[in-house]
Amino acid sequence: MTVEQLPSGPRDPKIILIGLNRCATTSLHKLFQNSGIASVHWVDDQGNNLAQKMVTNIAMGRKPLDGFGSVRAFTDIAFVNARFMLDGTRFFRELHAAYPDAYFLLNTRDREDWISSRALHSNGGYLERCCKANGMGADEVKQGWRRMYDVHHAEVQAHFNGIPRFLRFDIDRDDPQAIADWLSADFDVNIAHWGHYNRGASDRARTG
């Protein structure tokens, strides 16, 4: 379904980040939140993890983002512990089918920089949990991340090809004004609030 084929009725567009975590999800969350856009990052105010709740909703036949009230922006759809790893952005097809009028942002960065950031996250704790969840060593997990990065980017860009409500944003190269302009029909984003948060953060609750 394209933007031109949207059904009539009340519109409640959402902003959904479908880039992998450690690609400025905290910075984008802060940008939206400080621009007056209700945003949820990793967990909501009640401690519900966004990725887990999304999968539970899908399993129960509900729309993926049901239960988040007036939230309009969704960032860092991920969860990992020693037994389970979930990158919720891989559900981009289900999210697009459920919310055809949403804005889908592929926040990205250089692949090797992204791998390094993930490996160092939580003082190495994130990589350790991914190793345990996958039953693999660190080098194997990093190679798996490389494959996932390549597959995810190729599939997302093929799926959203020609759709105006999709934007690929390189956090190191692109001007954040591009995001403000892209969202301007429905959201007033003030790029004065753009900044790089959570570089080298050690607390998973402050993921970026």
Secondary structure as UniProt FT lines:
FT   HELIX           3..5
FT   STRAND          15..17
FT   HELIX           25..34
FT   TURN            35..36
FT   STRAND          39..41
FT   TURN            45..46
FT   HELIX           50..59
FT   TURN            60..61
FT   TURN            64..67
FT   TURN            69..70
FT   STRAND          73..75
FT   STRAND          78..80
FT   STRAND          85..87
FT   HELIX           88..91
FT   HELIX           92..98
FT   TURN            100..101
FT   STRAND          103..108
FT   HELIX           111..120
FT   HELIX           121..124
FT   HELIX           125..134
FT   HELIX           138..159
FT   TURN            160..162
FT   TURN            164..165
FT   STRAND          166..170
FT   TURN            171..173
FT   HELIX           177..183
FT   TURN            184..186
FT   HELIX           191..193
FT   TURN            199..200
FT   HELIX           204..206
//
